[in-house]
Amino acid sequence: MRGLRVIAGVRRAHASGAVTPARDPLDMCKICDGYTPEEVTAMDAETIAEHGYLLQAVGDSDVDFQSWIYTVGLLDLAGHPELIVAGAPVGRLAPVISSIARAVVDGEVFAVGDTVSMPIGIGRVGSVHERHYELDTFAHWHALQDYGAVKADDIEAVQIVLPEAICTARGRSWQPIFANPHALVRVAAGPNRRGRH
């Protein structure tokens, strides 16, 4: 293992990352609120222009252990791979990824093999198999790239593999490991990426 990275102050945060939204985004998605996918992409492009990155949540905030969140914009803002956390309700994942994303913006680097000490326990930084880049896994990242809000040519990401205790419910772990090309994750609605590459 590589060095230990200590992340302090994991706090409750909104799934929108560095922004203070007009409503709690953990309650419902914008499309569920009546916005079109195009309007959501435009709003999220504005968020990236103002704050440098955002968090894309996939799943339900309170009960869904198949939820996950990834950053959009850290590649451009900090030259750092996008971050992923998965396997717990969005309300548990958002504070973790928010704190780590802020550390990246402040200059921290999280590389595959690093160990991450968080108030919730010890995690590690894992790789993301190239197959996930070819599927619809990062559909909103690609939509924002197509829109021009993301300038990076290709997505690169790392997974913050969380302590199992945060991802365990009903007697099993729900955390997919993105290094596994066959890991199953729910994908958000968005354009199909399979035909692009």
N, C-alpha and C positions, 0 to 999 in steps of 0.2 A: 504494500500500500504506500501511497505517497503521503504527503504532509497532512496534518490535521488542520482543518479550517474551522474556526469557532464563529458561530453566528449567534449573536446575543439579541435579546429583545424581540423574539417572535411575538407579534401582537395580532389581534384580530384586524384584518384588513379587508377592503373591498376587492372583489375579483378584477377590478379595473386597474389594479396596480397603483401607480403613482397619482391617480386622479381622484378628486372628490366628486363623485357623480351626484346628479340631482335626485336620484333614487337609489335604493340599495340594489345593486346588480345581482346579489345573491338570491333575491326573491324570484326573479323570472328573467328570461332572455328578452332582448330587445325585439326580436321577431315575434315573440309571444305577446309583446306589448303593441303589435300592429305595424312595426316598421318593416319595410321591404329589405331584402338582402343588400340591395344597392345602397339604401339609406344607412344601414348598419356599417357597411364598408366605408362610406364617406365619413360617418361619425368617428369610426375607429381610426381612419387616416388623420383626422383632426387631432385625436388624442395622441397619436404618435408624433405629429408635428409639434404639439405643445409640450409633451412630456418625454418623448424619446422612445417609449415602449408602452406596451399594454399587456395585460394578461388575458388570454383566451380560455375561458372555462367551458368544459364540456361535461354536462351532468347536472344533477339536482344538488342544491346547497345543503340540505339537512340530513338526508338518509341514504343517498346513493353512493355505495362504496365502489362503484365502477366509474366514478367521476375522475376527471383529470384536468390539469391546467398547464398551458405552455405560454411562454413569453413570445411576443412578436415585437422585434425592433432592437434587441440587444446586440445582434450582429452588426447593425449599422451604428448604433450609439456607442458601443464599447468594444467592438471587434471581438466579442465573446459569443460562443455558441448559445443559441436559445436554450432555455431551461424547461424541464418537464418535471412535474410531480404528479403522482397518480395513486389510485387505490383507496381513497377515503372521500367522504363528502367534501364538496367544494368549500364549505365553511371551515373545515380543518386544513385544507390544502392552501387556501389563499394566504393566510398569514405566513406560512413557511416560504412559499415561493416569492412573496412580496419582500420578505427580509433578505432572502438570498439575491434577488434581483437588485435590491438597493445596494448590497455589498458589491455586486458586479459594477454598478454605476460608479461606486466609490473606488474602484480599481482592483478589487479582489478578482482572482482567476480561479475557476473551479474546473479542474482537469480530470479526465477519467482516471480512476484509481485513488483520488483524494478521499479522505474521510472528513465528514462534516459533523461537528458537534453543535447540536441545537438544544434548546430547552426541552424539546420533546424526546431527545435521545440522540444516539449516534447514527448517522446515515453515511452513505457513500455516493460518489459520483460514478455513474455508469454510462456506457456508450449507448448509442441508438443505432440499431441495424439499418443498413441502407434501404432495405425493403420498405421500412416505414416512410421514407422520403418518396418512394415511388407510388405509394397508395394515397388515399384521401386523408391520411392521418393529420396532416398540417394544412388542410384546405383553406382555412382563413388566412394563414400566413401567405399562401399563394395568391389568394384573392387580393390581399393588400399589396403584394408585389406587383400583380397585374395592374392595380390602381395607381401604382407609383409611390406609395407610402413606404414601401420597403425597397431599398436599393440593392441589397445583396443579390448576387446571381443565383446562388443556391443556398438552401437551408442547411444548417449544421446545428445539431442540438446535443445536449447531454441530459441524462436523467438524474435527478436527485432521488436516489433510492432511500426511502424513508424507513425508520425503525418499524419492524413488523407490528408492534403493538398499536400503532396509529392506523394500520391498514387491515386489522383483523376484526371480523364480525361473523357471527353465526358459525364459529369454529373453523374459519379458514381465512387465509390472506387473500385480499382482493387486488393486491398491487401487481400490475403487469410489469414485466421486465422488458424494456424496449430493446435491449441487446439481443433478445430472442426474436428472430424474424417472424415467428408464428404467434407472438403475443397478440391477443385480441383486445382491441380498445374500441370504444364507441367513437364514431366520427361525427363532427358537427356538420350540419347541412352546408353545402358549398359546391363549387364547381368540381367536376371530376378531373383529377390530375393524371389519370393513367395514360391518356392519349397525348399528353404534352411532351414527354421526354423521348 
